Amino acid sequence: MRLGGWNLYHGRRSFRPYLGPDARPLEPEDIPRTVRLMAWTTGEMAVLILLAEGMAGWR
């Protein structure tokens, strides 16, 4: 999956550098898969922040 290329920003066409390999074309299933990955990552980060806050309270 590769991101970037031509996009519209504020009504003007703009090229952004490509990110990632062009291994396969994007598919509709990629959207829910990405949402699940983002939700999992957010949850993991919240746990890490809570642990860090808890450890800071032990000082």
PyMOL Python script that loads the backbone (N, CA, C, O; Angstrom):
from pymol import cmd

cmd.read_pdbstr("""\
ATOM      1  N   MET A   1       0.853  -1.166   0.000  1.00  0.00           N
ATOM      2  CA  MET A   1       0.000   0.000   0.000  1.00  0.00           C
ATOM      3  C   MET A   1       0.896   1.226   0.000  1.00  0.00           C
ATOM      4  O   MET A   1       1.899   1.273   0.713  1.00  0.00           O
ATOM      5  N   ARG A   2       0.538   2.197  -0.787  1.00  0.00           N
ATOM      6  CA  ARG A   2       1.343   3.408  -0.893  1.00  0.00           C
ATOM      7  C   ARG A   2       0.437   4.613  -0.799  1.00  0.00           C
ATOM      8  O   ARG A   2      -0.610   4.666  -1.445  1.00  0.00           O
ATOM      9  N   LEU A   3       0.835   5.573  -0.004  1.00  0.00           N
ATOM     10  CA  LEU A   3       0.100   6.815   0.148  1.00  0.00           C
ATOM     11  C   LEU A   3       0.850   7.939  -0.555  1.00  0.00           C
ATOM     12  O   LEU A   3       2.030   7.805  -0.880  1.00  0.00           O
ATOM     13  N   GLY A   4       0.159   9.041  -0.784  1.00  0.00           N
ATOM     14  CA  GLY A   4       0.791  10.198  -1.419  1.00  0.00           C
ATOM     15  C   GLY A   4       0.328  10.346  -2.854  1.00  0.00           C
ATOM     16  O   GLY A   4      -0.652   9.728  -3.270  1.00  0.00           O
ATOM     17  N   GLY A   5       1.041  11.172  -3.609  1.00  0.00           N
ATOM     18  CA  GLY A   5       0.689  11.423  -4.997  1.00  0.00           C
ATOM     19  C   GLY A   5      -0.115  12.698  -5.122  1.00  0.00           C
ATOM     20  O   GLY A   5      -0.017  13.595  -4.284  1.00  0.00           O
ATOM     21  N   TRP A   6      -0.917  12.773  -6.182  1.00  0.00           N
ATOM     22  CA  TRP A   6      -1.701  13.977  -6.446  1.00  0.00           C
ATOM     23  C   TRP A   6      -2.952  14.026  -5.579  1.00  0.00           C
ATOM     24  O   TRP A   6      -3.690  13.046  -5.492  1.00  0.00           O
ATOM     25  N   ASN A   7      -3.189  15.165  -4.939  1.00  0.00           N
ATOM     26  CA  ASN A   7      -4.365  15.403  -4.105  1.00  0.00           C
ATOM     27  C   ASN A   7      -4.807  16.848  -4.270  1.00  0.00           C
ATOM     28  O   ASN A   7      -4.090  17.670  -4.841  1.00  0.00           O
ATOM     29  N   LEU A   8      -5.996  17.145  -3.761  1.00  0.00           N
ATOM     30  CA  LEU A   8      -6.484  18.523  -3.751  1.00  0.00           C
ATOM     31  C   LEU A   8      -6.403  19.070  -2.335  1.00  0.00           C
ATOM     32  O   LEU A   8      -6.906  18.452  -1.397  1.00  0.00           O
ATOM     33  N   TYR A   9      -5.774  20.224  -2.182  1.00  0.00           N
ATOM     34  CA  TYR A   9      -5.691  20.927  -0.915  1.00  0.00           C
ATOM     35  C   TYR A   9      -6.173  22.348  -1.130  1.00  0.00           C
ATOM     36  O   TYR A   9      -5.568  23.114  -1.880  1.00  0.00           O
ATOM     37  N   HIS A  10      -7.273  22.697  -0.463  1.00  0.00           N
ATOM     38  CA  HIS A  10      -7.879  24.030  -0.593  1.00  0.00           C
ATOM     39  C   HIS A  10      -8.173  24.358  -2.059  1.00  0.00           C
ATOM     40  O   HIS A  10      -7.993  25.488  -2.513  1.00  0.00           O
ATOM     41  N   GLY A  11      -8.634  23.327  -2.786  1.00  0.00           N
ATOM     42  CA  GLY A  11      -9.022  23.527  -4.180  1.00  0.00           C
ATOM     43  C   GLY A  11      -7.873  23.572  -5.162  1.00  0.00           C
ATOM     44  O   GLY A  11      -8.098  23.778  -6.354  1.00  0.00           O
ATOM     45  N   ARG A  12      -6.660  23.388  -4.702  1.00  0.00           N
ATOM     46  CA  ARG A  12      -5.507  23.417  -5.600  1.00  0.00           C
ATOM     47  C   ARG A  12      -4.874  22.031  -5.652  1.00  0.00           C
ATOM     48  O   ARG A  12      -4.729  21.355  -4.633  1.00  0.00           O
ATOM     49  N   ARG A  13      -4.508  21.631  -6.847  1.00  0.00           N
ATOM     50  CA  ARG A  13      -3.877  20.333  -7.044  1.00  0.00           C
ATOM     51  C   ARG A  13      -2.431  20.395  -6.550  1.00  0.00           C
ATOM     52  O   ARG A  13      -1.690  21.328  -6.861  1.00  0.00           O
ATOM     53  N   SER A  14      -2.044  19.367  -5.763  1.00  0.00           N
ATOM     54  CA  SER A  14      -0.715  19.364  -5.162  1.00  0.00           C
ATOM     55  C   SER A  14      -0.165  17.940  -5.146  1.00  0.00           C
ATOM     56  O   SER A  14      -0.897  16.992  -4.860  1.00  0.00           O
ATOM     57  N   PHE A  15       1.109  17.792  -5.450  1.00  0.00           N
ATOM     58  CA  PHE A  15       1.756  16.484  -5.412  1.00  0.00           C
ATOM     59  C   PHE A  15       2.505  16.345  -4.099  1.00  0.00           C
ATOM     60  O   PHE A  15       3.270  17.232  -3.719  1.00  0.00           O
ATOM     61  N   ARG A  16       2.289  15.230  -3.401  1.00  0.00           N
ATOM     62  CA  ARG A  16       2.998  14.908  -2.167  1.00  0.00           C
ATOM     63  C   ARG A  16       3.836  13.662  -2.410  1.00  0.00           C
ATOM     64  O   ARG A  16       3.412  12.771  -3.146  1.00  0.00           O
ATOM     65  N   PRO A  17       5.012  13.582  -1.808  1.00  0.00           N
ATOM     66  CA  PRO A  17       5.861  12.401  -2.020  1.00  0.00           C
ATOM     67  C   PRO A  17       5.141  11.113  -1.616  1.00  0.00           C
ATOM     68  O   PRO A  17       4.308  11.103  -0.710  1.00  0.00           O
ATOM     69  N   TYR A  18       5.478  10.058  -2.295  1.00  0.00           N
ATOM     70  CA  TYR A  18       4.892   8.756  -1.979  1.00  0.00           C
ATOM     71  C   TYR A  18       5.478   8.218  -0.684  1.00  0.00           C
ATOM     72  O   TYR A  18       6.664   8.395  -0.407  1.00  0.00           O
ATOM     73  N   LEU A  19       4.637   7.560   0.107  1.00  0.00           N
ATOM     74  CA  LEU A  19       5.036   6.910   1.348  1.00  0.00           C
ATOM     75  C   LEU A  19       4.701   5.433   1.241  1.00  0.00           C
ATOM     76  O   LEU A  19       3.568   5.076   0.919  1.00  0.00           O
ATOM     77  N   GLY A  20       5.659   4.581   1.502  1.00  0.00           N
ATOM     78  CA  GLY A  20       5.413   3.146   1.499  1.00  0.00           C
ATOM     79  C   GLY A  20       5.577   2.526   0.119  1.00  0.00           C
ATOM     80  O   GLY A  20       5.600   3.226  -0.893  1.00  0.00           O
ATOM     81  N   PRO A  21       5.689   1.206   0.098  1.00  0.00           N
ATOM     82  CA  PRO A  21       5.846   0.498  -1.177  1.00  0.00           C
ATOM     83  C   PRO A  21       4.517   0.388  -1.923  1.00  0.00           C
ATOM     84  O   PRO A  21       3.444   0.446  -1.323  1.00  0.00           O
ATOM     85  N   ASP A  22       4.612   0.231  -3.216  1.00  0.00           N
ATOM     86  CA  ASP A  22       3.425   0.043  -4.048  1.00  0.00           C
ATOM     87  C   ASP A  22       3.245  -1.459  -4.275  1.00  0.00           C
ATOM     88  O   ASP A  22       3.306  -1.936  -5.408  1.00  0.00           O
ATOM     89  N   ALA A  23       3.020  -2.204  -3.173  1.00  0.00           N
ATOM     90  CA  ALA A  23       2.981  -3.664  -3.229  1.00  0.00           C
ATOM     91  C   ALA A  23       1.683  -4.195  -3.828  1.00  0.00           C
ATOM     92  O   ALA A  23       1.687  -5.209  -4.525  1.00  0.00           O
ATOM     93  N   ARG A  24       0.560  -3.502  -3.553  1.00  0.00           N
ATOM     94  CA  ARG A  24      -0.730  -3.961  -4.071  1.00  0.00           C
ATOM     95  C   ARG A  24      -1.679  -2.777  -4.104  1.00  0.00           C
ATOM     96  O   ARG A  24      -1.448  -1.788  -3.408  1.00  0.00           O
ATOM     97  N   PRO A  25      -2.740  -2.853  -4.894  1.00  0.00           N
ATOM     98  CA  PRO A  25      -3.715  -1.758  -4.921  1.00  0.00           C
ATOM     99  C   PRO A  25      -4.554  -1.729  -3.641  1.00  0.00           C
ATOM    100  O   PRO A  25      -4.743  -2.760  -2.995  1.00  0.00           O
ATOM    101  N   LEU A  26      -5.044  -0.575  -3.286  1.00  0.00           N
ATOM    102  CA  LEU A  26      -5.910  -0.445  -2.123  1.00  0.00           C
ATOM    103  C   LEU A  26      -7.236  -1.143  -2.373  1.00  0.00           C
ATOM    104  O   LEU A  26      -7.732  -1.167  -3.500  1.00  0.00           O
ATOM    105  N   GLU A  27      -7.810  -1.715  -1.311  1.00  0.00           N
ATOM    106  CA  GLU A  27      -9.091  -2.418  -1.399  1.00  0.00           C
ATOM    107  C   GLU A  27     -10.030  -1.862  -0.342  1.00  0.00           C
ATOM    108  O   GLU A  27      -9.566  -1.305   0.652  1.00  0.00           O
ATOM    109  N   PRO A  28     -11.343  -1.997  -0.529  1.00  0.00           N
ATOM    110  CA  PRO A  28     -12.290  -1.486   0.468  1.00  0.00           C
ATOM    111  C   PRO A  28     -12.059  -2.052   1.866  1.00  0.00           C
ATOM    112  O   PRO A  28     -12.295  -1.344   2.846  1.00  0.00           O
ATOM    113  N   GLU A  29     -11.606  -3.301   1.998  1.00  0.00           N
ATOM    114  CA  GLU A  29     -11.361  -3.910   3.303  1.00  0.00           C
ATOM    115  C   GLU A  29     -10.216  -3.217   4.045  1.00  0.00           C
ATOM    116  O   GLU A  29     -10.097  -3.363   5.262  1.00  0.00           O
ATOM    117  N   ASP A  30      -9.378  -2.472   3.336  1.00  0.00           N
ATOM    118  CA  ASP A  30      -8.272  -1.765   3.980  1.00  0.00           C
ATOM    119  C   ASP A  30      -8.768  -0.695   4.952  1.00  0.00           C
ATOM    120  O   ASP A  30      -8.076  -0.383   5.921  1.00  0.00           O
ATOM    121  N   ILE A  31      -9.942  -0.131   4.717  1.00  0.00           N
ATOM    122  CA  ILE A  31     -10.463   0.935   5.580  1.00  0.00           C
ATOM    123  C   ILE A  31     -10.797   0.404   6.970  1.00  0.00           C
ATOM    124  O   ILE A  31     -10.264   0.937   7.943  1.00  0.00           O
ATOM    125  N   PRO A  32     -11.652  -0.622   7.129  1.00  0.00           N
ATOM    126  CA  PRO A  32     -11.914  -1.114   8.489  1.00  0.00           C
ATOM    127  C   PRO A  32     -10.665  -1.703   9.156  1.00  0.00           C
ATOM    128  O   PRO A  32     -10.513  -1.614  10.374  1.00  0.00           O
ATOM    129  N   ARG A  33      -9.785  -2.296   8.371  1.00  0.00           N
ATOM    130  CA  ARG A  33      -8.534  -2.834   8.923  1.00  0.00           C
ATOM    131  C   ARG A  33      -7.695  -1.698   9.514  1.00  0.00           C
ATOM    132  O   ARG A  33      -7.115  -1.846  10.590  1.00  0.00           O
ATOM    133  N   THR A  34      -7.634  -0.585   8.820  1.00  0.00           N
ATOM    134  CA  THR A  34      -6.881   0.568   9.298  1.00  0.00           C
ATOM    135  C   THR A  34      -7.533   1.170  10.541  1.00  0.00           C
ATOM    136  O   THR A  34      -6.841   1.567  11.478  1.00  0.00           O
ATOM    137  N   VAL A  35      -8.859   1.236  10.549  1.00  0.00           N
ATOM    138  CA  VAL A  35      -9.571   1.773  11.717  1.00  0.00           C
ATOM    139  C   VAL A  35      -9.301   0.900  12.943  1.00  0.00           C
ATOM    140  O   VAL A  35      -9.074   1.422  14.035  1.00  0.00           O
ATOM    141  N   ARG A  36      -9.324  -0.420  12.774  1.00  0.00           N
ATOM    142  CA  ARG A  36      -9.026  -1.323  13.893  1.00  0.00           C
ATOM    143  C   ARG A  36      -7.599  -1.123  14.388  1.00  0.00           C
ATOM    144  O   ARG A  36      -7.361  -1.097  15.596  1.00  0.00           O
ATOM    145  N   LEU A  37      -6.664  -0.983  13.484  1.00  0.00           N
ATOM    146  CA  LEU A  37      -5.270  -0.763  13.864  1.00  0.00           C
ATOM    147  C   LEU A  37      -5.115   0.553  14.635  1.00  0.00           C
ATOM    148  O   LEU A  37      -4.405   0.608  15.640  1.00  0.00           O
ATOM    149  N   MET A  38      -5.774   1.601  14.165  1.00  0.00           N
ATOM    150  CA  MET A  38      -5.706   2.894  14.860  1.00  0.00           C
ATOM    151  C   MET A  38      -6.334   2.804  16.245  1.00  0.00           C
ATOM    152  O   MET A  38      -5.796   3.369  17.197  1.00  0.00           O
ATOM    153  N   ALA A  39      -7.466   2.103  16.378  1.00  0.00           N
ATOM    154  CA  ALA A  39      -8.131   1.962  17.670  1.00  0.00           C
ATOM    155  C   ALA A  39      -7.244   1.168  18.631  1.00  0.00           C
ATOM    156  O   ALA A  39      -7.111   1.542  19.796  1.00  0.00           O
ATOM    157  N   TRP A  40      -6.641   0.086  18.160  1.00  0.00           N
ATOM    158  CA  TRP A  40      -5.765  -0.723  18.997  1.00  0.00           C
ATOM    159  C   TRP A  40      -4.562   0.103  19.452  1.00  0.00           C
ATOM    160  O   TRP A  40      -4.187   0.070  20.624  1.00  0.00           O
ATOM    161  N   THR A  41      -3.959   0.843  18.518  1.00  0.00           N
ATOM    162  CA  THR A  41      -2.798   1.666  18.844  1.00  0.00           C
ATOM    163  C   THR A  41      -3.161   2.746  19.855  1.00  0.00           C
ATOM    164  O   THR A  41      -2.390   3.017  20.776  1.00  0.00           O
ATOM    165  N   THR A  42      -4.333   3.367  19.691  1.00  0.00           N
ATOM    166  CA  THR A  42      -4.787   4.387  20.636  1.00  0.00           C
ATOM    167  C   THR A  42      -4.975   3.785  22.027  1.00  0.00           C
ATOM    168  O   THR A  42      -4.575   4.389  23.023  1.00  0.00           O
ATOM    169  N   GLY A  43      -5.575   2.607  22.101  1.00  0.00           N
ATOM    170  CA  GLY A  43      -5.769   1.935  23.377  1.00  0.00           C
ATOM    171  C   GLY A  43      -4.447   1.590  24.050  1.00  0.00           C
ATOM    172  O   GLY A  43      -4.284   1.791  25.254  1.00  0.00           O
ATOM    173  N   GLU A  44      -3.513   1.076  23.277  1.00  0.00           N
ATOM    174  CA  GLU A  44      -2.199   0.751  23.821  1.00  0.00           C
ATOM    175  C   GLU A  44      -1.494   2.006  24.332  1.00  0.00           C
ATOM    176  O   GLU A  44      -0.857   1.975  25.386  1.00  0.00           O
ATOM    177  N   MET A  45      -1.603   3.090  23.604  1.00  0.00           N
ATOM    178  CA  MET A  45      -0.969   4.342  24.039  1.00  0.00           C
ATOM    179  C   MET A  45      -1.613   4.849  25.316  1.00  0.00           C
ATOM    180  O   MET A  45      -0.918   5.354  26.197  1.00  0.00           O
ATOM    181  N   ALA A  46      -2.930   4.724  25.433  1.00  0.00           N
ATOM    182  CA  ALA A  46      -3.630   5.153  26.650  1.00  0.00           C
ATOM    183  C   ALA A  46      -3.143   4.340  27.845  1.00  0.00           C
ATOM    184  O   ALA A  46      -2.927   4.892  28.924  1.00  0.00           O
ATOM    185  N   VAL A  47      -2.971   3.043  27.662  1.00  0.00           N
ATOM    186  CA  VAL A  47      -2.469   2.192  28.749  1.00  0.00           C
ATOM    187  C   VAL A  47      -1.063   2.623  29.147  1.00  0.00           C
ATOM    188  O   VAL A  47      -0.760   2.724  30.335  1.00  0.00           O
ATOM    189  N   LEU A  48      -0.212   2.877  28.172  1.00  0.00           N
ATOM    190  CA  LEU A  48       1.159   3.304  28.472  1.00  0.00           C
ATOM    191  C   LEU A  48       1.181   4.636  29.218  1.00  0.00           C
ATOM    192  O   LEU A  48       1.971   4.820  30.145  1.00  0.00           O
ATOM    193  N   ILE A  49       0.321   5.555  28.817  1.00  0.00           N
ATOM    194  CA  ILE A  49       0.254   6.856  29.496  1.00  0.00           C
ATOM    195  C   ILE A  49      -0.216   6.672  30.932  1.00  0.00           C
ATOM    196  O   ILE A  49       0.351   7.265  31.850  1.00  0.00           O
ATOM    197  N   LEU A  50      -1.248   5.855  31.136  1.00  0.00           N
ATOM    198  CA  LEU A  50      -1.739   5.607  32.491  1.00  0.00           C
ATOM    199  C   LEU A  50      -0.673   4.937  33.352  1.00  0.00           C
ATOM    200  O   LEU A  50      -0.530   5.274  34.528  1.00  0.00           O
ATOM    201  N   LEU A  51       0.068   4.006  32.790  1.00  0.00           N
ATOM    202  CA  LEU A  51       1.149   3.370  33.535  1.00  0.00           C
ATOM    203  C   LEU A  51       2.241   4.374  33.886  1.00  0.00           C
ATOM    204  O   LEU A  51       2.759   4.368  35.003  1.00  0.00           O
ATOM    205  N   ALA A  52       2.586   5.228  32.943  1.00  0.00           N
ATOM    206  CA  ALA A  52       3.616   6.242  33.196  1.00  0.00           C
ATOM    207  C   ALA A  52       3.161   7.211  34.275  1.00  0.00           C
ATOM    208  O   ALA A  52       3.940   7.595  35.148  1.00  0.00           O
ATOM    209  N   GLU A  53       1.895   7.601  34.208  1.00  0.00           N
ATOM    210  CA  GLU A  53       1.349   8.497  35.237  1.00  0.00           C
ATOM    211  C   GLU A  53       1.354   7.812  36.599  1.00  0.00           C
ATOM    212  O   GLU A  53       1.673   8.442  37.608  1.00  0.00           O
ATOM    213  N   GLY A  54       1.008   6.543  36.636  1.00  0.00           N
ATOM    214  CA  GLY A  54       1.010   5.790  37.880  1.00  0.00           C
ATOM    215  C   GLY A  54       2.406   5.652  38.458  1.00  0.00           C
ATOM    216  O   GLY A  54       2.602   5.760  39.669  1.00  0.00           O
ATOM    217  N   MET A  55       3.377   5.412  37.584  1.00  0.00           N
ATOM    218  CA  MET A  55       4.762   5.287  38.040  1.00  0.00           C
ATOM    219  C   MET A  55       5.284   6.629  38.553  1.00  0.00           C
ATOM    220  O   MET A  55       6.089   6.664  39.483  1.00  0.00           O
ATOM    221  N   ALA A  56       4.836   7.725  37.957  1.00  0.00           N
ATOM    222  CA  ALA A  56       5.279   9.043  38.397  1.00  0.00           C
ATOM    223  C   ALA A  56       4.749   9.330  39.796  1.00  0.00           C
ATOM    224  O   ALA A  56       5.386  10.060  40.555  1.00  0.00           O
ATOM    225  N   GLY A  57       3.601   8.774  40.150  1.00  0.00           N
ATOM    226  CA  GLY A  57       3.013   8.985  41.465  1.00  0.00           C
ATOM    227  C   GLY A  57       3.746   8.224  42.556  1.00  0.00           C
ATOM    228  O   GLY A  57       3.556   8.514  43.737  1.00  0.00           O
ATOM    229  N   TRP A  58       4.579   7.257  42.190  1.00  0.00           N
ATOM    230  CA  TRP A  58       5.309   6.451  43.176  1.00  0.00           C
ATOM    231  C   TRP A  58       6.547   7.151  43.717  1.00  0.00           C
ATOM    232  O   TRP A  58       7.160   6.675  44.673  1.00  0.00           O
ATOM    233  N   ARG A  59       6.917   8.260  43.122  1.00  0.00           N
ATOM    234  CA  ARG A  59       8.137   8.973  43.560  1.00  0.00           C
ATOM    235  C   ARG A  59       7.964   9.613  44.886  1.00  0.00           C
ATOM    236  O   ARG A  59       8.891  10.246  45.391  1.00  0.00           O
TER     237      ARG A  59
END
""", "prot")
cmd.dss("prot")
cmd.show_as("cartoon", "prot")
cmd.util.cbc("prot")
cmd.orient("prot")
